Amino acid sequence: YFKIDGQEVASFVSQSKNFRITKVRGSYLTEGEHTISIAVSWGYINLDKVTIETSEGVNPEIYNVSPKLVDENATDNTKRLFSYLTDIYGTAFLSGQYCDAAYGMEMQSILLNTDPEVYPAILGLDMGYYSQSAVDHTANTSATENAIAYWEKDGGIVTFCWHWLPPDQYHTGEWYSTFRKENVKMNVTAMVNGEDPEGFELLMKDVDLIADEFLKLQDAGVPVIWRPLHEASGGWFWWGAEGADTYKKLYIAIYERLQEKGVHNLIWLWNGQNADWYPGDKYVDIIGEDIYPGEHEHSSQVDKFLQAVDYTGGKKMVVLSENGCLFDPEQAVKDNAMWGFWATWGGEFVLKSSNMNRYSEQYTSLDKLKEFYNSEYVITRDELPDLKTYEIKE
């Protein structure tokens, strides 16, 4: 970890037996003394030198992204939402919070501990319990209904991820943890390459179930920022365990299946987190990075932001699609790391207990929570325009 004045600003992996250059870009330093340090997560490194050079800064042109969605048949409300997202990109940060497992608790905790009391602009939910395996194990979820209420009644924005529980025949561990690679045994490569058509269709049946939920949302006029197959290049989930080519084929298969089912209320957020895993511009509206820097680390993560921008040369909006600690909006503005939004993960990152709305300061203190939510650069739910009538721009 590369730190400035105790705050992590970048991370890197060193596996070379020889010295090599690692660049950390875009960190803003005021005049005066600063402490630069490198902390080792595991193993050891030999450090030769640290060189500080003047940076050219972030090119402001990266924020001029197209408001045109990859889905040419996108619903009007989906176009309206994406027009708004692209309009504010580079000028402000939308606040977001995941709260699927204990719906309402995270939101209530933020409401009760901000001053004035506010809700995040974006509600994060999970499609995981709509998979056939979850249905067969009588799992319950009201994610679709909660999404409709947050958009229709509360005027908020909705994003969905998918902790995909594959069909039971592939399970080797507890069903509710089978999104992790160590709890399944399956050959996804054979499925997406046509060598196991039955297995492929089993996966697509799960996609069909997800399509049913998206169609309910579409009928209710709800657009969704959709983040399938997240954190793939990390390799800890089964959809990323067999490499980039297999992952990209699966991602595209999901895109095409949902199109075939008539789902047109999605803004496609790609979260592969590595340029080699990028499926192509025609399948991606937004690029997302998930960052968990540790406790009370509030740097802008500008280096990661710039890496994500570079995936497409600045053609796509970049967001912080999951985070532990909140980043400091003022620092992010100084660094010109203008993430389109943040989306703090639920549970311990916000709550002391999953069934109580008591706020946890383990990652972001109450003072910082209030400070960041009160920032002039942060948009909360009450500050959103009427997205049902927002001007469409293409």
C-alpha positions as CSV (number, residue, x, y, z in Angstrom):
1,Y,0.0,0.0,0.0
2,F,1.3,3.5,-0.9
3,K,0.3,6.0,1.7
4,I,0.6,9.8,2.0
5,D,0.3,11.2,5.5
6,G,-1.1,7.9,6.7
7,Q,-3.8,7.6,4.1
8,E,-3.7,4.9,1.5
9,V,-3.8,6.4,-2.0
10,A,-2.9,3.3,-4.1
11,S,-2.1,-0.4,-3.9
12,F,0.1,-2.5,-6.0
13,V,1.5,-6.1,-6.3
14,S,5.2,-6.8,-6.6
15,Q,6.1,-10.3,-7.7
16,S,9.3,-9.5,-9.7
17,K,12.7,-10.8,-8.5
18,N,14.2,-7.6,-10.0
19,F,13.6,-3.9,-9.3
20,R,10.8,-2.4,-11.4
21,I,9.1,0.9,-11.6
22,T,5.6,1.3,-10.1
23,K,3.8,4.5,-10.8
24,V,1.1,6.1,-8.6
25,R,-0.7,8.9,-10.4
26,G,-2.6,12.0,-9.6
27,S,-2.0,12.5,-5.8
28,Y,-2.5,16.1,-4.8
29,L,0.1,17.5,-2.4
30,T,0.0,20.9,-0.8
31,E,3.1,22.9,-0.2
32,G,5.0,21.8,3.0
33,E,6.0,18.6,4.6
34,H,4.3,15.2,3.9
35,T,5.0,11.7,5.0
36,I,5.2,9.1,2.2
37,S,5.2,5.4,3.2
38,I,4.8,2.0,1.8
39,A,3.0,-0.7,3.9
40,V,3.2,-4.4,3.1
41,S,0.1,-6.4,3.2
42,W,2.0,-9.8,3.2
43,G,5.4,-11.0,2.2
44,Y,8.2,-8.4,1.8
45,I,9.6,-6.0,-0.8
46,N,12.9,-4.2,-1.3
47,L,12.5,-0.5,-1.9
48,D,15.1,1.3,-3.9
49,K,13.7,4.9,-4.1
50,V,10.6,7.1,-4.3
51,T,10.6,9.8,-6.9
52,I,8.1,12.6,-6.9
53,E,7.3,14.2,-10.2
54,T,4.9,17.0,-11.3
55,S,1.8,15.5,-12.8
56,E,-0.1,16.8,-15.8
57,G,-3.3,16.1,-13.9
58,V,-6.5,14.5,-15.0
59,N,-7.7,15.5,-18.4
60,P,-11.1,17.2,-17.9
61,E,-12.3,15.8,-21.3
62,I,-12.7,12.4,-19.7
63,Y,-15.9,13.6,-18.1
64,N,-17.5,14.4,-21.5
65,V,-19.0,10.9,-22.0
66,S,-21.8,10.1,-24.3
67,P,-25.4,9.9,-22.8
68,K,-26.3,7.2,-25.4
69,L,-26.9,3.8,-23.9
70,V,-25.6,0.6,-25.4
71,D,-29.2,-0.8,-25.5
72,E,-30.8,1.0,-28.5
73,N,-34.2,0.0,-27.2
74,A,-33.7,1.4,-23.7
75,T,-36.9,2.7,-22.0
76,D,-37.4,6.4,-21.7
77,N,-36.9,6.4,-17.9
78,T,-33.6,4.5,-18.4
79,K,-32.5,7.1,-20.9
80,R,-33.5,9.9,-18.5
81,L,-31.5,8.4,-15.6
82,F,-28.4,7.9,-17.8
83,S,-28.8,11.5,-19.2
84,Y,-28.7,12.7,-15.6
85,L,-25.7,10.6,-14.6
86,T,-23.7,11.8,-17.6
87,D,-24.8,15.4,-17.0
88,I,-23.4,15.5,-13.4
89,Y,-20.3,13.4,-14.1
90,G,-17.2,15.3,-13.2
91,T,-19.1,17.9,-11.1
92,A,-20.5,15.9,-8.2
93,F,-20.7,12.5,-6.4
94,L,-24.0,10.6,-6.0
95,S,-24.1,8.9,-2.5
96,G,-25.1,5.3,-2.5
97,Q,-25.7,2.5,0.0
98,Y,-26.2,-1.3,-0.3
99,C,-28.7,-2.7,2.2
100,D,-30.2,-6.0,0.9
101,A,-29.6,-8.4,3.7
102,A,-31.1,-6.1,6.4
103,Y,-33.2,-3.9,4.2
104,G,-33.8,-0.5,5.7
105,M,-31.4,-0.8,8.6
106,E,-28.4,0.7,6.8
107,M,-30.6,3.5,5.4
108,Q,-32.1,4.2,8.8
109,S,-28.6,4.3,10.3
110,I,-27.4,6.9,7.8
111,L,-30.6,8.9,8.2
112,L,-30.3,9.0,12.0
113,N,-26.6,9.9,12.0
114,T,-26.4,12.6,9.3
115,D,-27.2,16.2,10.1
116,P,-29.4,17.3,8.5
117,E,-31.0,13.8,8.2
118,V,-30.7,12.5,4.6
119,Y,-30.9,9.3,2.6
120,P,-28.3,8.2,0.1
121,A,-29.3,8.9,-3.5
122,I,-28.7,5.3,-4.6
123,L,-30.1,2.1,-3.1
124,G,-28.1,-1.0,-3.7
125,L,-29.8,-4.4,-3.8
126,D,-29.0,-8.0,-4.8
127,M,-30.6,-10.4,-7.3
128,G,-29.0,-13.4,-5.6
129,Y,-32.1,-14.9,-4.0
130,Y,-34.0,-15.0,-7.3
131,S,-31.7,-17.7,-8.6
132,Q,-33.4,-21.1,-8.9
133,S,-31.2,-22.6,-6.1
134,A,-32.3,-19.9,-3.7
135,V,-35.9,-20.4,-4.6
136,D,-35.6,-24.2,-4.1
137,H,-34.1,-23.6,-0.7
138,T,-37.1,-21.3,0.2
139,A,-35.0,-18.1,0.5
140,N,-37.0,-14.9,0.7
141,T,-36.3,-11.6,-0.8
142,S,-38.3,-8.5,-1.5
143,A,-35.6,-6.7,-3.5
144,T,-37.9,-6.0,-6.5
145,E,-40.6,-4.5,-4.3
146,N,-38.0,-2.4,-2.4
147,A,-36.6,-1.2,-5.7
148,I,-40.0,-0.1,-7.0
149,A,-40.7,1.8,-3.8
150,Y,-37.3,3.5,-3.7
151,W,-37.8,4.8,-7.3
152,E,-41.6,5.4,-7.4
153,K,-42.4,6.6,-3.9
154,D,-39.1,7.9,-2.6
155,G,-37.6,9.3,-5.9
156,G,-34.3,7.5,-5.5
157,I,-32.0,5.6,-7.8
158,V,-31.6,1.8,-7.8
159,T,-28.6,-0.4,-8.5
160,F,-28.5,-4.2,-8.5
161,C,-25.6,-6.7,-8.2
162,W,-26.0,-10.5,-8.4
163,H,-24.4,-13.0,-6.0
164,W,-25.3,-15.8,-8.4
165,L,-26.0,-19.1,-6.7
166,P,-25.6,-21.7,-9.5
167,P,-27.8,-24.8,-9.9
168,D,-27.7,-27.2,-7.0
169,Q,-26.0,-30.0,-9.0
170,Y,-22.8,-27.9,-9.0
171,H,-22.7,-27.2,-5.2
172,T,-20.0,-28.6,-3.0
173,G,-20.6,-26.2,-0.1
174,E,-23.5,-24.5,1.6
175,W,-26.0,-23.4,-1.0
176,Y,-26.1,-19.8,0.3
177,S,-22.3,-19.5,-0.3
178,T,-22.0,-21.0,-3.7
179,F,-21.3,-17.8,-5.4
180,R,-17.7,-18.4,-4.1
181,K,-15.6,-20.6,-6.3
182,E,-14.5,-23.0,-3.5
183,N,-18.2,-24.0,-2.9
184,V,-18.9,-25.2,-6.5
185,K,-17.5,-27.7,-9.0
186,M,-18.4,-26.7,-12.6
187,N,-16.8,-26.2,-16.0
188,V,-18.1,-22.8,-17.1
189,T,-15.6,-22.8,-20.0
190,A,-17.3,-25.9,-21.5
191,M,-20.7,-24.3,-21.0
192,V,-20.0,-21.0,-22.8
193,N,-17.9,-22.8,-25.6
194,G,-20.8,-25.1,-26.6
195,E,-19.3,-28.2,-25.1
196,D,-21.9,-28.5,-22.4
197,P,-25.1,-27.1,-23.8
198,E,-27.2,-28.6,-21.0
199,G,-25.1,-26.8,-18.4
200,F,-25.3,-23.6,-20.3
201,E,-29.1,-23.7,-20.5
202,L,-29.2,-24.3,-16.7
203,L,-27.3,-21.1,-16.3
204,M,-29.5,-19.3,-18.7
205,K,-32.6,-20.5,-16.8
206,D,-31.3,-18.5,-13.9
207,V,-30.9,-15.5,-16.2
208,D,-34.5,-16.0,-17.2
209,L,-35.6,-15.8,-13.6
210,I,-33.6,-12.5,-13.2
211,A,-35.3,-11.3,-16.4
212,D,-38.7,-11.8,-14.9
213,E,-37.7,-9.5,-12.0
214,F,-36.3,-6.9,-14.3
215,L,-39.5,-7.0,-16.4
216,K,-41.5,-6.3,-13.3
217,L,-39.3,-3.3,-12.6
218,Q,-39.6,-2.3,-16.3
219,D,-43.4,-2.4,-16.1
220,A,-43.2,-0.2,-13.0
221,G,-41.1,2.3,-14.9
222,V,-38.0,1.6,-12.8
223,P,-34.5,1.9,-14.5
224,V,-31.7,-0.1,-13.0
225,I,-28.0,0.3,-12.8
226,W,-27.1,-3.4,-13.4
227,R,-23.8,-4.8,-12.2
228,P,-23.6,-8.5,-13.2
229,L,-20.6,-10.8,-12.6
230,H,-18.8,-8.3,-10.3
231,E,-15.2,-8.4,-9.2
232,A,-14.5,-11.1,-11.8
233,S,-10.7,-10.7,-12.2
234,G,-10.2,-11.2,-8.5
235,G,-11.0,-14.9,-9.0
236,W,-12.9,-15.5,-5.7
237,F,-16.3,-15.9,-7.4
238,W,-17.1,-18.8,-9.7
239,W,-17.8,-16.6,-12.7
240,G,-14.2,-15.3,-12.6
241,A,-12.4,-18.5,-11.7
242,E,-11.8,-19.7,-15.2
243,G,-10.1,-16.7,-16.8
244,A,-11.0,-13.6,-18.8
245,D,-12.2,-15.3,-22.0
246,T,-14.7,-17.5,-20.3
247,Y,-15.9,-14.5,-18.2
248,K,-16.4,-12.3,-21.2
249,K,-18.4,-15.0,-23.1
250,L,-20.6,-15.4,-20.0
251,Y,-21.1,-11.7,-19.6
252,I,-22.1,-11.3,-23.3
253,A,-24.4,-14.3,-23.0
254,I,-26.2,-12.6,-20.1
255,Y,-26.5,-9.4,-22.1
256,E,-27.9,-11.2,-25.1
257,R,-30.3,-13.3,-23.1
258,L,-31.8,-10.3,-21.3
259,Q,-32.2,-8.5,-24.6
260,E,-34.0,-11.5,-26.0
261,K,-36.4,-11.5,-23.1
262,G,-37.3,-7.9,-23.8
263,V,-35.4,-6.3,-20.8
264,H,-34.6,-2.7,-21.7
265,N,-34.5,-0.9,-18.4
266,L,-30.8,-1.6,-17.6
267,I,-27.7,0.6,-17.5
268,W,-24.9,-1.9,-17.8
269,L,-22.2,-1.5,-15.2
270,W,-19.1,-3.6,-16.0
271,N,-17.1,-4.5,-12.8
272,G,-14.4,-6.9,-14.1
273,Q,-11.6,-4.6,-12.7
274,N,-9.0,-5.5,-15.3
275,A,-8.5,-4.3,-18.9
276,D,-8.1,-7.9,-20.2
277,W,-11.6,-8.7,-18.9
278,Y,-13.4,-5.9,-20.7
279,P,-16.1,-7.4,-22.9
280,G,-16.3,-4.5,-25.4
281,D,-17.8,-1.0,-25.6
282,K,-21.1,-2.2,-27.1
283,Y,-21.9,-4.1,-23.9
284,V,-20.9,-1.5,-21.3
285,D,-22.4,1.8,-20.2
286,I,-20.4,2.4,-17.0
287,I,-17.2,1.1,-15.5
288,G,-17.1,0.3,-11.8
289,E,-14.3,-0.3,-9.3
290,D,-14.8,-2.0,-5.9
291,I,-12.3,-0.7,-3.3
292,Y,-12.0,-1.8,0.3
293,P,-8.9,0.1,1.6
294,G,-9.2,-0.7,5.3
295,E,-10.4,1.2,8.3
296,H,-10.6,5.0,8.3
297,E,-8.9,5.3,4.9
298,H,-10.6,8.2,3.1
299,S,-8.3,9.0,0.2
300,S,-9.8,9.6,-3.2
301,Q,-8.2,6.4,-4.7
302,V,-7.3,8.5,-7.7
303,D,-4.8,6.0,-9.0
304,K,-7.5,3.3,-9.3
305,F,-9.8,5.9,-10.8
306,L,-7.3,6.6,-13.6
307,Q,-6.7,2.9,-14.2
308,A,-10.4,2.5,-14.8
309,V,-10.5,5.5,-17.1
310,D,-7.7,4.0,-19.1
311,Y,-9.6,0.8,-19.8
312,T,-11.5,2.7,-22.6
313,G,-9.4,5.8,-23.0
314,G,-12.0,7.9,-21.1
315,K,-15.0,6.9,-23.2
316,K,-17.0,5.5,-20.3
317,M,-18.1,6.9,-16.9
318,V,-16.3,5.5,-13.9
319,V,-17.9,4.9,-10.6
320,L,-17.0,3.4,-7.2
321,S,-19.5,0.5,-7.4
322,E,-18.6,-0.9,-4.0
323,N,-16.6,0.5,-1.1
324,G,-15.9,0.1,2.6
325,C,-14.8,3.5,3.8
326,L,-16.2,6.6,2.3
327,F,-13.7,8.7,0.3
328,D,-13.2,12.4,1.2
329,P,-15.2,14.4,-1.4
330,E,-13.0,17.5,-1.0
331,Q,-9.8,15.4,-1.5
332,A,-11.4,13.7,-4.6
333,V,-12.1,17.1,-6.1
334,K,-8.5,18.2,-5.5
335,D,-7.3,15.0,-7.1
336,N,-9.9,15.4,-9.9
337,A,-11.0,11.8,-9.2
338,M,-14.6,12.5,-9.8
339,W,-16.2,9.1,-9.3
340,G,-19.8,9.1,-10.7
341,F,-21.1,7.7,-7.4
342,W,-20.1,5.6,-4.4
343,A,-22.0,2.6,-3.1
344,T,-21.0,1.6,0.4
345,W,-21.4,-2.1,1.2
346,G,-23.8,-3.0,4.0
347,G,-23.4,-4.9,7.2
348,E,-20.3,-4.1,9.2
349,F,-19.4,-1.2,7.1
350,V,-22.4,0.7,8.4
351,L,-24.1,-1.3,11.2
352,K,-23.0,-2.6,14.6
353,S,-25.5,-5.4,14.3
354,S,-27.3,-6.7,11.2
355,N,-30.7,-6.5,12.9
356,M,-30.3,-3.0,14.5
357,N,-29.8,0.4,13.0
358,R,-27.0,1.4,15.3
359,Y,-24.2,3.0,13.2
360,S,-20.8,1.4,13.3
361,E,-17.7,3.7,13.3
362,Q,-15.3,0.8,12.4
363,Y,-14.7,2.1,8.9
364,T,-16.1,5.6,8.7
365,S,-16.5,7.7,11.9
366,L,-19.7,9.6,12.6
367,D,-17.9,12.9,12.2
368,K,-16.7,11.9,8.8
369,L,-20.1,10.5,7.8
370,K,-21.7,13.8,8.5
371,E,-18.9,15.8,6.9
372,F,-18.9,13.8,3.7
373,Y,-22.7,13.7,3.4
374,N,-22.8,17.5,4.0
375,S,-20.2,18.2,1.3
376,E,-21.4,20.6,-1.4
377,Y,-20.1,18.0,-3.9
378,V,-22.3,15.1,-2.6
379,I,-25.8,14.5,-3.9
380,T,-28.3,12.9,-1.5
381,R,-31.8,11.6,-2.3
382,D,-33.6,14.8,-1.4
383,E,-31.3,16.7,-3.9
384,L,-32.2,14.5,-6.9
385,P,-34.3,16.1,-9.7
386,D,-37.5,14.4,-10.8
387,L,-35.9,11.7,-12.9
388,K,-39.3,10.6,-14.3
389,T,-39.4,13.9,-16.3
390,Y,-35.7,14.6,-16.8
391,E,-34.7,15.7,-20.3
392,I,-33.4,12.8,-22.5
393,K,-30.1,13.5,-24.2
394,E,-28.6,11.3,-26.9
